[in-house]
Amino acid sequence: TLKSFWIRKGSAFSTAVARPETELTPDMIATGSWRRLPFKPYNFSSLGLPPACGHLHPLLKVRSELRQIFLEMG
């Protein structure tokens, strides 16, 4: 089986890679340039990164150390 394809440049062909904007700045709002810029679409259904493990508050650490000292003393 022999397959062949014809590849042509489409209407959206460009040699430069255009990066969409990710943030809306106050300058864009003031000048109105945000109307002409392409923006990256937001994915509201993504889960994101899980939060890192928490840590004890410093006063709770001191309290638990003092409690352990008093328990060892009887």
MIDREN-36808 format. One record per residue (C-alpha): residue number from 1; residue in one letter; z, x negated, y. Coordinates in Angstrom, 3 decimals, m for minus. Layout:
N
<NUM,'A',<Z,X,Y>>
...
//
This chain:
74
<1,'T',<0.000,0.000,0.000>>
<2,'L',<m1.017,m1.381,3.360>>
<3,'K',<0.615,0.017,6.501>>
<4,'S',<m0.357,m0.914,10.023>>
<5,'F',<1.033,0.087,13.407>>
<6,'W',<m0.375,0.026,16.935>>
<7,'I',<2.204,m0.885,19.554>>
<8,'R',<1.525,m0.138,23.223>>
<9,'K',<3.592,m0.363,26.370>>
<10,'G',<5.085,2.990,27.298>>
<11,'S',<5.726,4.441,30.750>>
<12,'A',<9.332,3.155,30.710>>
<13,'F',<8.348,m0.444,29.834>>
<14,'S',<10.072,m3.131,31.885>>
<15,'T',<10.551,m6.866,31.495>>
<16,'A',<13.900,m6.745,33.310>>
<17,'V',<17.020,m5.337,31.654>>
<18,'A',<18.703,m2.823,33.965>>
<19,'R',<22.446,m2.505,33.524>>
<20,'P',<23.877,0.890,34.440>>
<21,'E',<26.806,1.033,36.821>>
<22,'T',<30.228,1.558,35.264>>
<23,'E',<32.405,2.086,38.338>>
<24,'L',<32.096,4.185,41.466>>
<25,'T',<33.318,2.196,44.472>>
<26,'P',<34.307,3.439,47.942>>
<27,'D',<31.335,1.521,49.408>>
<28,'M',<28.927,3.452,47.162>>
<29,'I',<30.430,6.734,48.343>>
<30,'A',<30.330,5.722,52.020>>
<31,'T',<26.691,4.590,51.947>>
<32,'G',<25.467,7.244,49.502>>
<33,'S',<23.896,4.611,47.241>>
<34,'W',<25.522,6.205,44.180>>
<35,'R',<22.829,8.916,44.230>>
<36,'R',<20.090,6.402,43.353>>
<37,'L',<21.998,4.357,40.760>>
<38,'P',<22.053,5.019,37.007>>
<39,'F',<25.587,5.290,35.616>>
<40,'K',<26.793,4.556,32.107>>
<41,'P',<27.713,7.795,30.303>>
<42,'Y',<31.379,8.249,29.408>>
<43,'N',<32.489,8.828,25.821>>
<44,'F',<35.451,11.184,26.060>>
<45,'S',<35.768,11.545,22.282>>
<46,'S',<36.445,7.852,21.592>>
<47,'L',<39.917,7.004,20.307>>
<48,'G',<40.438,3.689,22.079>>
<49,'L',<42.697,0.854,20.977>>
<50,'P',<46.070,1.642,19.409>>
<51,'P',<48.995,0.594,21.603>>
<52,'A',<50.832,m2.600,20.736>>
<53,'C',<54.287,m2.335,19.157>>
<54,'G',<57.061,m1.623,21.584>>
<55,'H',<60.018,m3.833,22.428>>
<56,'L',<63.677,m3.139,22.998>>
<57,'H',<64.953,m2.936,26.547>>
<58,'P',<66.918,m6.114,27.456>>
<59,'L',<70.153,m4.140,27.953>>
<60,'L',<69.791,m2.549,24.522>>
<61,'K',<69.386,m6.034,23.031>>
<62,'V',<72.609,m7.204,24.699>>
<63,'R',<74.437,m4.058,23.560>>
<64,'S',<73.348,m4.532,19.933>>
<65,'E',<74.349,m8.229,20.026>>
<66,'L',<77.786,m7.368,21.430>>
<67,'R',<78.207,m4.625,18.841>>
<68,'Q',<77.348,m7.080,16.053>>
<69,'I',<79.862,m9.621,17.431>>
<70,'F',<82.658,m7.025,17.529>>
<71,'L',<81.796,m5.807,14.028>>
<72,'E',<82.031,m9.379,12.712>>
<73,'M',<85.423,m9.792,14.434>>
<74,'G',<86.701,m6.642,12.728>>
//
